[in-house]
């Protein structure tokens, strides 16, 4: 059930993320489409009061080819070209900004120019241009060094209102060649426009050319398409970064929760292991005396004295003499006190490497690993003597004795055989009058 719940949870997350992504895509498409409806900005340079405007023409040897104002305020001028064997350039420009090359206007934020021109003459095309000051190349005192961005328009289209896109302009090849312009300055630039002009094609056709600039307007969006799309790109980068950060935070949280879960499980496992060990110890311990019980000593023997290990081991089997009489005289509580007292005496007189167990009733067993028979016998006699001399505080008149069987062998054979021989020795001690230690035959 929990796994199904988690599956539904993550499925809901994935579904929610899918719809959020779809919503972001739709909003992006709407934003891209909505850009065309953004408000525009406009800069009108003509008609305008006190616009610095200048006419220019190549010098005429005969003086018959000339350019002059018909109406300077209306930006109306005439260019007369006669056939005298000379090629002429003829046109006009207005100064933008403060009149110096380095004080132009940044028109890069506009994308088109609305131009209204009246032209009469026989030229096939007119040239529209903008001069841009380049700080790394142009000479502030020479207008002709400002970058020449131009576009040619056929004259049949000139007498109607025109819309020129800034991207239609290119840098004149003649200007690049004449001034040996470095490559990095050979691209159109409108960040510092110092002049706008119109002139005839070169060489200017022979005849009379009348031209009037009615309107010059730069138009653009307050937010250019490039900036708007770049903003959308930044938005997506932020979305991706935020999604990645959220995903990372989610993964970190998941990892942290998983670590906490694993730590909790490890703690639970540790508690269970401790409880298991506790219950195992309880299952192998005699609850009355605290010694190993029959199950506990059996497991110990199986773990340490398997047949064929060639390990020396000695064994005592101790039986309390006339214990039934003690129980009948003192009651079971008194008998239990005697059992606990003898257990304490046994534990006080053996090594930490030795193991003592209550085999059953009033019978005890002591195992001596890596111990010779002689040492085991001496310990048995020491125990027997101390028990016989012990006086019980609750029963001062009580004298308790024990009978002991002792034996030893290498573990080439099963431990059971040693136990049988020592058990026989114990019965011999009983038969010989009790309160004595008998060594098993074959030991």
Backbone torsions as a table, in degrees:
resi	resn	phi	psi	omega
1	UNK	NA	-41.9	-179.7
2	UNK	-65.4	-40.0	179.4
3	UNK	-63.1	-41.5	178.4
4	UNK	-63.8	-38.7	178.2
5	UNK	-62.8	-44.9	177.9
6	UNK	-62.1	-39.9	-179.9
7	UNK	-62.1	-46.0	179.0
8	UNK	-63.7	-36.0	-179.9
9	UNK	-62.9	-50.2	-179.0
10	UNK	-69.6	-32.1	176.0
11	UNK	-64.1	-40.6	177.4
12	UNK	-63.7	-39.5	178.7
13	UNK	-63.1	-46.2	180.0
14	UNK	-63.0	-41.6	178.5
15	UNK	-63.3	-43.1	178.4
16	UNK	-62.7	-42.4	179.3
17	UNK	-63.6	-38.5	179.6
18	UNK	-62.4	-45.7	-179.4
19	UNK	-67.7	-35.5	177.0
20	UNK	-65.0	-41.8	177.9
21	UNK	-63.7	-43.0	178.3
22	UNK	-62.1	-41.1	178.6
23	UNK	-63.1	-42.8	178.6
24	UNK	-62.3	-39.5	178.6
25	UNK	-64.2	-43.7	179.0
26	UNK	-63.8	-42.6	178.2
27	UNK	-63.7	-35.8	178.1
28	UNK	-64.7	-44.9	178.2
29	UNK	-62.3	-41.9	177.7
30	UNK	-63.4	-40.7	179.7
31	UNK	-64.4	-41.2	179.1
32	UNK	-65.6	-39.8	179.9
33	UNK	-71.9	-36.1	-176.2
34	UNK	-70.1	-16.1	-176.6
35	UNK	-59.6	-34.2	-178.0
36	UNK	-68.1	-16.1	-179.9
37	UNK	-98.8	6.1	179.3
38	UNK	-67.1	150.7	177.5
39	UNK	-64.1	148.1	-177.8
40	UNK	-104.1	160.2	173.0
41	UNK	-113.7	153.8	-174.2
42	UNK	-138.9	139.8	175.9
43	UNK	-128.6	111.2	-177.8
44	UNK	-99.0	119.6	179.3
45	UNK	-103.6	-17.5	176.4
46	UNK	-153.7	136.9	-1.5
47	UNK	-72.7	144.2	177.9
48	UNK	-153.5	144.8	-178.6
49	UNK	-71.2	139.5	173.6
50	UNK	55.8	45.9	174.2
51	UNK	-84.3	119.9	179.0
52	UNK	-65.8	116.1	-178.3
53	UNK	-127.8	142.2	-175.9
54	UNK	-135.6	140.7	173.6
55	UNK	-99.6	151.3	176.9
56	UNK	-147.7	150.9	178.2
57	UNK	-159.8	147.5	176.0
58	UNK	-60.9	149.0	-177.8
59	UNK	-65.8	132.9	-178.6
60	UNK	-97.9	120.3	179.1
61	UNK	-60.7	-36.3	-177.2
62	UNK	-88.0	-16.8	-178.3
63	UNK	79.6	2.0	-178.4
64	UNK	-86.2	-30.5	175.2
65	UNK	-82.1	127.4	-174.9
66	UNK	-155.1	163.9	175.9
67	UNK	-131.8	139.3	-178.2
68	UNK	-157.3	160.8	178.9
69	UNK	-79.0	134.0	167.8
70	UNK	-88.8	-43.6	175.6
71	UNK	-150.4	100.8	-174.9
72	UNK	-64.8	-36.7	-178.8
73	UNK	-66.1	-32.9	179.4
74	UNK	-90.4	4.8	-178.8
75	UNK	53.8	47.1	179.3
76	UNK	-114.3	126.3	-175.9
77	UNK	-142.6	166.9	-177.2
78	UNK	-133.4	141.1	177.2
79	UNK	-124.4	123.5	179.9
80	UNK	-112.5	122.9	-179.6
81	UNK	-119.3	123.6	178.5
82	UNK	-108.6	157.3	-179.7
83	UNK	-83.8	95.2	179.6
84	UNK	-127.4	19.9	178.7
85	UNK	80.3	7.0	-178.9
86	UNK	-110.8	139.5	173.1
87	UNK	-90.9	132.2	-173.1
88	UNK	-118.6	146.9	166.5
89	UNK	-109.6	132.5	-176.7
90	UNK	-143.7	131.5	179.3
91	UNK	-179.4	-167.8	177.7
92	UNK	-148.5	160.8	173.3
93	UNK	-146.9	154.7	175.4
94	UNK	-109.7	145.2	-179.0
95	UNK	-86.9	132.0	179.4
96	UNK	-110.1	134.4	179.3
97	UNK	94.2	-146.0	-173.2
98	UNK	-89.4	1.7	177.2
99	UNK	97.5	-9.9	176.5
100	UNK	-107.1	154.6	-174.4
101	UNK	-60.1	-30.1	-176.6
102	UNK	-92.4	3.8	-174.6
103	UNK	-119.5	50.4	179.8
104	UNK	-87.5	-161.2	-178.5
105	UNK	-121.9	139.7	176.3
106	UNK	-81.1	108.9	179.9
107	UNK	-106.5	10.9	-178.2
108	UNK	-68.6	-17.4	178.4
109	UNK	-81.9	-1.9	177.0
110	UNK	-105.0	152.8	-178.2
111	UNK	-117.8	-8.3	-179.5
112	UNK	-153.2	162.2	179.5
113	UNK	-127.0	126.6	173.1
114	UNK	-95.0	119.0	-176.3
115	UNK	-124.2	132.2	175.4
116	UNK	-121.9	112.7	-174.4
117	UNK	-128.6	138.9	169.9
118	UNK	-105.6	124.5	-179.3
119	UNK	-134.5	138.2	171.0
120	UNK	-134.4	132.0	-177.4
121	UNK	158.3	-178.2	-175.5
122	UNK	-107.6	14.1	177.3
123	UNK	-73.7	139.6	-177.6
124	UNK	-78.7	-22.5	-179.8
125	UNK	-156.3	154.5	176.3
126	UNK	-116.4	153.7	-179.9
127	UNK	-110.8	126.7	174.5
128	UNK	-106.1	135.6	-176.1
129	UNK	-146.6	161.7	173.4
130	UNK	-134.4	136.4	177.2
131	UNK	-98.7	129.4	-178.7
132	UNK	-120.8	127.4	179.7
133	UNK	-77.9	127.3	178.8
134	UNK	-108.1	110.1	-176.3
135	UNK	-56.7	-31.2	-177.4
136	UNK	-86.0	-2.6	-174.8
137	UNK	-139.6	-45.1	-172.3
138	UNK	-70.6	152.3	175.0
139	UNK	-96.8	123.3	-175.1
140	UNK	-60.5	-24.3	-177.1
141	UNK	-95.9	1.1	-177.5
142	UNK	-129.9	110.8	179.9
143	UNK	-63.2	-32.9	-175.4
144	UNK	-69.1	-13.0	177.8
145	UNK	-88.3	-9.8	176.5
146	UNK	-69.4	143.5	-175.3
147	UNK	-58.0	136.0	-175.0
148	UNK	-103.0	97.9	176.5
149	UNK	-96.4	121.4	-172.8
150	UNK	-140.1	161.5	173.9
151	UNK	-146.9	140.0	178.9
152	UNK	-99.3	134.8	179.4
153	UNK	-123.7	126.9	176.3
154	UNK	-57.2	140.7	-172.4
155	UNK	-66.7	-23.3	179.8
156	UNK	-68.2	-17.3	178.4
157	UNK	-98.1	-5.9	-171.1
158	UNK	-73.5	-34.8	-174.3
159	UNK	-77.6	4.0	171.7
160	UNK	-111.6	151.9	178.2
161	UNK	-54.8	130.3	-176.6
162	UNK	-108.8	149.1	168.9
163	UNK	-122.2	113.0	-179.7
164	UNK	-102.8	126.0	175.6
165	UNK	-82.1	137.7	179.6
166	UNK	-60.6	-28.3	-179.7
167	UNK	-71.9	-10.3	176.1
168	UNK	-77.2	-19.8	-176.1
169	UNK	-76.0	146.0	175.0
170	UNK	-138.1	161.8	180.0
171	UNK	-81.4	130.6	-177.9
172	UNK	-61.4	130.1	-179.5
173	UNK	-63.1	-37.9	179.8
174	UNK	-60.7	-36.1	-179.4
175	UNK	-70.7	-41.7	178.5
176	UNK	-61.2	-42.0	-178.3
177	UNK	-71.5	-43.8	-175.4
178	UNK	-63.6	-38.9	-175.5
179	UNK	-103.7	7.0	179.0
180	UNK	47.6	55.1	-174.7
181	UNK	-68.6	131.0	175.6
182	UNK	-59.8	153.9	-175.4
183	UNK	-58.3	-37.9	-176.6
184	UNK	-67.2	-13.9	178.6
185	UNK	-107.2	11.4	-172.9
186	UNK	-92.5	3.8	178.4
187	UNK	-100.9	151.1	179.3
188	UNK	-57.5	145.1	179.5
189	UNK	-148.3	133.9	-177.5
190	UNK	-127.8	26.1	-176.3
191	UNK	-83.9	-15.5	-179.0
192	UNK	-148.5	64.3	-176.5
193	UNK	-76.9	127.1	-177.0
194	UNK	-109.7	-12.1	-178.8
195	UNK	-159.1	148.4	171.3
196	UNK	-125.7	135.2	-176.7
197	UNK	-145.7	164.3	174.9
198	UNK	-133.4	132.8	174.8
199	UNK	-143.4	170.6	179.5
200	UNK	-78.2	161.3	175.9
201	UNK	-66.6	156.6	-177.7
202	UNK	-106.6	133.7	-6.6
203	UNK	-74.3	149.7	-177.9
204	UNK	-64.0	132.6	179.9
205	UNK	-63.8	147.5	177.6
206	UNK	-66.6	134.4	178.8
207	UNK	138.4	-173.2	-179.2
208	UNK	-102.6	132.9	-178.3
209	UNK	-127.3	118.7	177.1
210	UNK	-109.5	135.7	-177.7
211	UNK	-143.3	139.2	177.5
212	UNK	-135.5	130.0	176.4
213	UNK	-95.0	108.3	-178.7
214	UNK	-85.0	-37.6	-175.7
215	UNK	-154.0	137.9	174.7
216	UNK	-135.6	110.9	-174.8
217	UNK	-133.8	128.2	174.3
218	UNK	-96.4	130.1	-175.6
219	UNK	-127.4	140.5	176.7
220	UNK	-164.1	165.3	176.8
221	UNK	-79.3	147.7	176.9
222	UNK	-60.6	-32.5	173.1
223	UNK	-118.8	115.4	-177.9
224	UNK	-66.7	159.5	179.5
225	UNK	-59.6	-40.7	-179.4
226	UNK	-62.1	-45.7	-179.6
227	UNK	-66.7	-38.8	-179.5
228	UNK	-64.9	-45.8	179.2
229	UNK	-67.5	-34.5	176.4
230	UNK	-65.2	-38.0	176.9
231	UNK	-63.4	-39.8	177.2
232	UNK	-63.5	-41.2	177.5
233	UNK	-61.2	-44.4	178.0
234	UNK	-61.7	-39.6	177.9
235	UNK	-58.7	-46.2	-179.4
236	UNK	-66.4	-37.4	176.4
237	UNK	-61.4	-42.6	178.6
238	UNK	-65.1	-40.5	178.8
239	UNK	-61.8	-46.2	-179.6
240	UNK	-63.5	-43.4	179.4
241	UNK	-63.2	-44.1	179.7
242	UNK	-64.4	-42.2	178.6
243	UNK	-62.5	-41.8	177.5
244	UNK	-63.6	-41.4	179.5
245	UNK	-64.5	-42.1	178.6
246	UNK	-64.6	-42.6	178.7
247	UNK	-62.0	-43.2	179.3
248	UNK	-63.3	-43.5	178.8
249	UNK	-63.0	-39.7	178.4
250	UNK	-63.9	-43.3	178.9
251	UNK	-64.0	-42.2	178.5
252	UNK	-62.1	-41.8	178.7
253	UNK	-64.3	-41.0	178.4
254	UNK	-62.8	-42.5	178.9
255	UNK	-63.3	-42.6	179.9
256	UNK	-63.0	-44.9	178.8
257	UNK	-63.7	-38.6	179.0
258	UNK	-65.6	-40.0	177.5
259	UNK	-64.1	-41.5	177.7
260	UNK	-63.1	-40.3	179.2
261	UNK	-64.0	-43.9	179.2
262	UNK	-65.3	-39.0	177.8
263	UNK	-64.0	-40.0	178.0
264	UNK	-64.2	-43.0	178.3
265	UNK	-64.0	-41.1	178.8
266	UNK	-62.6	-40.5	178.3
267	UNK	-65.0	-42.2	177.7
268	UNK	-63.5	-40.9	177.8
269	UNK	-63.0	-39.3	178.8
270	UNK	-63.9	-43.5	178.6
271	UNK	-62.9	-43.6	179.1
272	UNK	-63.4	-39.5	178.9
273	UNK	-64.4	-41.5	178.3
274	UNK	-63.9	-43.0	178.5
275	UNK	-65.1	-39.2	178.4
276	UNK	-62.7	-44.3	177.8
277	UNK	-62.9	-39.3	179.6
278	UNK	-62.6	-47.3	-179.5
279	UNK	-67.0	-33.8	177.7
280	UNK	-65.6	-43.5	177.9
281	UNK	-62.6	-41.3	178.7
282	UNK	-63.8	-37.3	-178.9
283	UNK	-70.0	-21.6	-178.8
284	UNK	-105.0	6.0	-176.3
285	UNK	-116.9	138.2	175.6
286	UNK	-75.5	121.7	-172.6
287	UNK	-68.8	-21.3	-178.0
288	UNK	-83.6	-45.6	-172.6
289	UNK	-103.0	-17.9	-176.1
290	UNK	81.5	-1.2	176.6
291	UNK	-82.4	170.5	173.2
292	UNK	-61.7	144.3	172.7
293	UNK	-92.7	-173.4	-175.8
294	UNK	-61.4	-41.7	179.2
295	UNK	-64.3	-42.8	-178.7
296	UNK	-63.1	-45.3	-178.3
297	UNK	-71.3	-30.9	177.1
298	UNK	-63.9	-44.9	178.2
299	UNK	-63.7	-38.7	178.7
300	UNK	-61.6	-44.4	179.8
301	UNK	-63.0	-43.9	-179.1
302	UNK	-64.5	-34.1	-178.5
303	UNK	-76.6	-31.3	-170.0
304	UNK	-113.9	-18.3	-173.2
305	UNK	-133.2	48.5	176.4
306	UNK	-68.2	150.9	-179.3
307	UNK	-61.0	137.8	177.6
308	UNK	94.6	-0.5	-178.6
309	UNK	-81.9	-12.8	179.7
310	UNK	56.5	38.9	179.2
311	UNK	-104.3	135.1	179.5
312	UNK	-76.3	134.6	178.8
313	UNK	-147.3	143.1	176.3
314	UNK	-120.4	153.6	-172.8
315	UNK	-138.7	135.5	170.5
316	UNK	-114.4	138.0	167.5
317	UNK	-120.0	120.6	-173.1
318	UNK	-114.0	133.5	178.2
319	UNK	-130.5	131.0	179.9
320	UNK	-74.3	129.5	-178.6
321	UNK	-73.6	137.2	174.6
322	UNK	52.6	40.5	-177.0
323	UNK	-67.8	-30.1	178.4
324	UNK	-62.6	-38.5	177.8
325	UNK	-64.4	-38.7	178.4
326	UNK	-62.3	-45.5	178.9
327	UNK	-61.7	-42.3	-178.8
328	UNK	-66.7	-33.9	-176.8
329	UNK	-81.9	-46.0	-173.2
330	UNK	-99.7	-9.9	-175.6
331	UNK	85.8	169.8	-177.2
332	UNK	-66.9	-32.8	177.4
333	UNK	-63.9	-42.2	177.5
334	UNK	-64.8	-41.5	177.5
335	UNK	-61.0	-39.3	178.5
336	UNK	-63.5	-38.6	178.8
337	UNK	-63.9	-39.0	178.4
338	UNK	-64.6	-43.9	179.2
339	UNK	-60.3	-42.9	180.0
340	UNK	-66.8	-38.9	-179.3
341	UNK	-65.6	-43.6	179.8
342	UNK	-67.5	-37.3	176.7
343	UNK	-59.6	-42.6	179.0
344	UNK	-64.3	-41.1	178.0
345	UNK	-61.5	-42.2	178.9
346	UNK	-61.3	-48.7	-177.4
347	UNK	-64.0	-32.3	-179.0
348	UNK	-74.1	-14.4	-173.5
349	UNK	-119.1	15.9	175.1
350	UNK	-124.6	167.9	-178.7
351	UNK	-82.9	166.3	178.0
352	UNK	-66.9	-26.4	179.9
353	UNK	-80.7	-12.3	179.0
354	UNK	-84.5	159.0	179.4
355	UNK	-126.5	130.0	177.7
356	UNK	-113.5	143.3	-178.1
357	UNK	-144.0	150.6	170.2
358	UNK	-92.8	110.8	-174.1
359	UNK	-76.9	-28.5	178.9
360	UNK	159.0	137.2	178.6
361	UNK	57.9	-120.3	-179.7
362	UNK	-101.7	19.4	-175.5
363	UNK	-107.8	133.6	-178.7
364	UNK	-122.1	160.9	178.5
365	UNK	-136.0	138.1	175.9
366	UNK	-128.5	128.0	-179.9
367	UNK	-109.7	130.5	-180.0
368	UNK	-115.5	98.7	178.3
369	UNK	-67.9	143.6	174.1
370	UNK	52.3	43.4	-176.3
371	UNK	-127.0	133.3	178.7
372	UNK	-72.4	159.9	-179.6
373	UNK	-60.9	-40.3	-178.1
374	UNK	-60.3	-44.5	-179.8
375	UNK	-66.8	-39.7	178.4
376	UNK	-64.6	-40.2	179.2
377	UNK	-63.3	-43.9	179.9
378	UNK	-61.0	-41.6	178.0
379	UNK	-64.3	-39.7	179.1
380	UNK	-61.9	-44.9	179.7
381	UNK	-65.2	-38.0	178.2
382	UNK	-62.9	-44.7	178.6
383	UNK	-63.4	-47.0	-178.6
384	UNK	-58.0	-43.6	-178.0
385	UNK	-66.2	-44.0	-178.5
386	UNK	-65.4	-39.1	179.8
387	UNK	-64.9	-41.1	-179.3
388	UNK	-65.5	-29.4	-178.3
389	UNK	-90.5	-5.0	-175.7
390	UNK	-76.7	134.9	174.6
391	UNK	-112.8	131.2	-175.7
392	UNK	-90.6	129.6	-175.2
393	UNK	-59.3	-39.7	-178.6
394	UNK	-76.9	-22.5	-177.5
395	UNK	-135.2	77.4	-173.3
396	UNK	-61.6	-26.3	-176.6
397	UNK	-88.6	-6.3	-173.9
398	UNK	-79.9	130.9	173.7
399	UNK	-117.8	124.4	-178.2
400	UNK	-115.2	132.6	174.9
401	UNK	-123.9	162.6	179.2
402	UNK	-133.1	154.1	172.4
403	UNK	-110.7	140.4	-173.0
404	UNK	-132.2	135.4	168.2
405	UNK	-108.0	138.9	-177.3
406	UNK	-134.3	143.1	178.1
407	UNK	-158.6	168.6	-178.1
408	UNK	-151.1	151.2	173.8
409	UNK	-167.0	164.9	170.0
410	UNK	-80.7	159.0	-173.8
411	UNK	-89.7	26.7	175.1
412	UNK	-63.3	-29.5	-178.3
413	UNK	-107.6	168.4	-179.1
414	UNK	-66.3	146.0	179.6
415	UNK	-60.5	-26.8	-178.6
416	UNK	-58.2	-36.3	-179.6
417	UNK	-65.8	-40.2	175.9
418	UNK	-62.1	-44.4	-179.9
419	UNK	-58.6	-43.1	-178.9
420	UNK	-63.0	-41.9	-178.7
421	UNK	-67.7	-41.0	179.9
422	UNK	-69.2	-35.6	177.8
423	UNK	-63.6	-38.8	176.1
424	UNK	-63.9	-40.7	178.7
425	UNK	-62.3	-37.0	177.8
426	UNK	-61.5	-45.1	179.9
427	UNK	-65.2	-32.1	175.9
428	UNK	-65.3	-39.9	177.8
429	UNK	-62.5	-38.7	177.2
430	UNK	-64.0	-44.1	-176.3
431	UNK	-68.4	-27.3	-177.5
432	UNK	-86.5	7.2	174.0
433	UNK	117.1	2.5	177.6
434	UNK	69.0	177.4	-179.6
435	UNK	51.8	51.2	179.4
436	UNK	-156.2	166.8	178.2
437	UNK	-116.4	130.2	-179.5
438	UNK	-121.9	133.7	178.4
439	UNK	-86.1	134.1	-178.9
440	UNK	-67.6	144.4	176.8
441	UNK	-66.9	144.6	-179.4
442	UNK	81.3	-0.8	179.9
443	UNK	-74.9	NA	NA
